[in-house]
Structures are given as C-alpha cells and as structure tokens.
C-alpha cells in the first residue's frame, strides 16, 4: 500500500503486519520515495494503541522522551529510518507511525507499519 503525505509528493511504503513472540526483537522501517531519509528529516516514531492517542517513542532520529524504555531505539539504516524494539513485550502490540520532515512547510505523517501482533 502507498500513502501520500498531505501537501507533498512524497510517498512512504507501508509494510504488512508483523507477528513476533514476546522476548524477540523487531525493526520497523520508514522509506521515502523522494530519496534517502537522513537526520535532516528529523524522523520520529509514535506508538498508538486502540482507544488511545499516539505516544511519541523517538524524535530527531534516535532521542527518547522521558519515560520511554531503552528497548525502543531509533536509527538511520540503508537510507531508511528504523525503529528497533528489543525484548518485545505483549503490551507492544500496537500501530506504529513514522513522521518525517520533508523540507517544506508540511511534515509527512503516515502509517508505516503495524506493530507485531504478539501471539
């Protein structure tokens, strides 16, 4: 599935749901059709659980807000933004969003990948 950002020609790929068992590790990626994602795009990651507002996990590529566990980490890998979750827990079952600044007046906010449905 491809989703266009509002006011932008950039397109981000959305990957299918991921199934992972508790205790494992997973990396979600965020790719931009208009080119490589760099630290200048200030990628950030959000987690949303049903009935709740999105919670910021990562901002400015790899910084964690206060209270976010160290098992959530952000990076740039192979021209994509990446969110790695280590020691996955059942409560990590959620939808994950990536936000990427495209250099215009608009930020591109899209669903990148649904988080692991832990079974």
N, C-alpha and C positions, 0 to 999 in steps of 0.2 A: 504494500500500500504506500502511496506517496501522498504527502500532505504539504500543501503550500502555506508558507507563512503569510500572515496578513500584511499587505502592502509591500510584499517582497517577491522576487522571482526565485528566491532560494527554495530548494526542496530538500526535505530530510527523509531518509529511508526509515520505515518502521518495520521492525522485525517481529516475528510471531511470539506467542507466549513461551516462556521458558519454565521447564519443570526441573526442580532441583531438591535434593533431600537436605534436611537440616544438618548443619555442620560443614557443608560444602562451600565452595567459592564460585562466584559468577562475575563476569564482566559484561556490562551493557555498553553499547557503543552508540555514538551520535555522529552521523556523517552529513556533510553539507554538499549539495550538488554543485555549488558555485566555486568550490575549491577546498583546500585543506582548512581544517579548524586549527587555530593557533591560540596561544594565550591572549592575543589581542581580541579574540572573540569573547573573552570572559565567560567560558562555558560554566553553567551551573546546573545542578541536578535537584530534583524535587521528588518526594515520595507522597503518593496520595492513597489513602485507604478509604473504603466505602463510607460515605456519610461524613467525611472529614475534609477540611481544606488541605491543599498541598503543603507539605512541610519541606523547607529547604534543607538539603543534606550537604551540598557542596556549592561553593561560589568561587569565582575567579580561578577556575581550573581545579584547584586542589585544597582550598581552605574549607574548614568545617566550622559551622556556627557552634556556639556554646551548647553543650548538651548532646551533640551528635556523637555516637560512639566511633572510636577509631577504626572499627571494622569496615566503615564506609570510607572509601578513598577515591579521589579523582585524579585524572592524568590526561595527557595527550599521547595517543598511541597510533602510529601509522596514519597520521593526518586526521584522525577522528578524536573526539572527546570520549573518554571512557570513565565509567563508574564501576568500581570493583567492590563487591561485598564479600568479605571473608567470614567464615564461621556463621553462615546463614542461619537465621532463626525463623521459627514459624511465623512470628509477627512481621517478618519482612515481606510476606505475601502482599503485594500492592501494585499499583500502577506507578511507573517511574517516568518522569518528564525531564527533558533536557531543554535548557534555554540558552540560545546562542545569539550574541550581539552581531548583527550583520554589517555594521558600519554606517547604517543610515539612521534616520530618526526612529525607525521601528526595530524592535527586537523580535527575533523569530522564536516563537514558543510553539513547540509541537510535542505530541506524544511520540516518544522514541521507541519505547519497548515496554511491554507489560512485564512486570517483575515475576520472579519464579513463583508458580503456584505450588506450594510445598506439599507433596503427597508421599 
